[in-house]
Amino acid sequence: MSRRPVGAERQSAVMTQKELAQRWHLSTRTLERWRWLGQGPPFLKLGARIAYRLADIEAFETAQRHVPTEESAS
């Protein structure tokens, strides 16, 4: 059984802009534009650093989920 370092769960509970861009296959500039426009997931501004909480990312992903509707039978 491997042991995780103390605080490891906290480190993985946030993502950098670069990590989120890689997760979503987007450019970091897209995330920057979304922040400027007030779009995208909530973020943390820690001094000059931007971070995204994993819980906020997952909630945003869930909110973006669309289920196709069946076309009405003619």
Protein Blocks (a to p, Z undefined) as FASTA:
>chain_A
ZZddehklmmmmpccfklmmmmnopafklmmmmmmnopajddddehjaccddfklmmmmm
mmmpccddddddZZ
